[in-house]
């Protein structure tokens, strides 16, 4: 059985997904509209412990504080994606990491000479549990604010919420008003 619930955040509605035990998805309204998902196939998950924990985590986070717990997560993805998402979970609150830095860590973990930053970018972009698995903390090598399923303005807002000075980060001209 799959469940869903909605959390109303300062960024708009965030849809939470669960398998009944773990959080399997967390997506902004922006992402949901782009996916044109049908939500009537899900059961109401408002009473699930993991949904309540996730909403508490989000309340703390949007109050500008670092949550001291993480709800039980079960993002579906390949072993490569899982490894990238684990690296994302290790990026400290209020810090950023580049795609290239993640690629170097992946190369080390996989005993490879190099790893493609583009492959890492694909895994980051496929993250099904945004905000909690903090893909918004990943930036381009030159300080570019690149790709975010919730929109680049939301990415900037999340970084600023965490106290990151985004004035030196570069927003692509075509995305300034997304």
N, C-alpha and C positions, 0 to 999 in steps of 0.2 A: 504494500500500500504506500502511495506517495502522498505527502502532505504539503500544504503551503499556508503561508500567513503573510500579512503585510505589516511592515513597521513604518510609521510615519516619521521621517527624519527631517532635519533642516534642509536637506537636498531634495526633498520630495519622497514619495513612497519607495520603499525598498521591499522587494518580494523575497521571502525566505522559503527554502525548500528543504524537506526532510524525508528520510526513509522511515521515520518513526522513532529512530534511535539517535541518528547523527544528522548534522547539517550537511546537506548535499549541494546546496546552491544559495547564493545571495546576490541579487541583481537589482540594479537601479531601475526605476520606471523607464528611463531613457533606453536602457538595454532591452527591457521587455517589449517596448513598442517597436524597436528595430527588429526583434525576433518574431513578432506577431504570434506569440505563443498562445495556446488555448489552455486556460487555467481551470476550466470546469471539470477536467479529468482528475483533479487533485481533491483530496479531502481537506477539511479545515483542520489545521494543525495548531491552533491557538493554545490548546491545553497541553501540548507536548512539553516535557521538561527541556528538551534541547531548544525549542523555539523560545520558551521563557528565558532560558540562559542567554540565548543569542540577543534577544531584545534588551536584556540587562546589559550585556556587553556593549551594544550599540548606544544605549543611554549614557553609559560611562564615557565612551569614545566621543560622542557628539557633545558632551559636556567639556571637552578639551582635556580629558585625562586619559592616562594609559591604563586600560583594563589589566587586572592582575590574574586573569584566567582566560582560557580559550575554550569555547564550547567544543564538544566532540565533533570532529570534522571527518567527512568521508567524501572528498571530491573524487569523481570518477575521471580517470585518465591513465595514459600509458606510464610505464615505469620512468621514462625520461621526464615526462611532465610532472610526475610525483616528486622526482628529485628537484626539479626547478622550483616547485611550489614549496618544498621544504626549505630551500634557500630563502625564498621570499619570507617565510615565517621567521627566519633568523635575522632579517633586517630590523634593527632597533627602531622603535617608535621615535619619530623626529629625525630620522636619518634617511638618506637615499643611497642607492647603489646603481651602477650603470649596467646595461645589458652586457657590455664587454667584461665587467668584473664578474658577473654571474657566469658568463661563458668560461672564464679562466677557472673558476671554482668547479664547474662541471667537468672541464677537461681533467683537472686533478682527480676528481672523484671517479672518473671513468678510465683513468690511466691512459689518457690520450694526450698527444702533443698540443692539439688545439681543439677548440669547439667553436662552432659558428654562432655569432651573436644573433643572427637571424633565426636560427633554430631555437635559441633561448627565447627570442621575441615571440615566436609562435606559441611556445609553452606558456609564457607570461600572458599572452593575449587569450589563451584558452582557459585561464583560471576561472573555475565556476563559483568561487566563493570570494568575490571581491571584498575589499575593505579589511576583512579579518585575515585573509591571506593577502598581504598588502602589495598587490601589483602596482598600486599608485605610487609606491616608493621607488619605482624603477624609472630611470631617465636615460636619455641618450648620452653618448660619450662626451659630446661637447656642451652638455647642459640643456639639451633639447627636451622639451616636454613632448614626448611622443606617445602615440596610441594609448587610449584608455576606453574600455567598453562603455563606461558611464559618461564619456565626453571629457574633453581636455579641461574645460572650465571646472568640472567636478574634481578632476585630478588635482588641479591647482588648489582648489578650496580644501581638499583633504590634507594636502601638504601644509598649507597655511594653518589649518586647525592643529596640526602637530607641531607648530612653531617653526617651520622651515621657511626661511626667507626665499621666496620665489621670484623676487625682483630680478635676479640674474639668470633665471631659467628662461629659455627661449620658447615662446609659443608660436607655432607655425601660423603665418598670416592667414591662411585659409581657414583656420580653426579658432580664431580669436572670439567669435561670437557663438560657438557651439555650446 
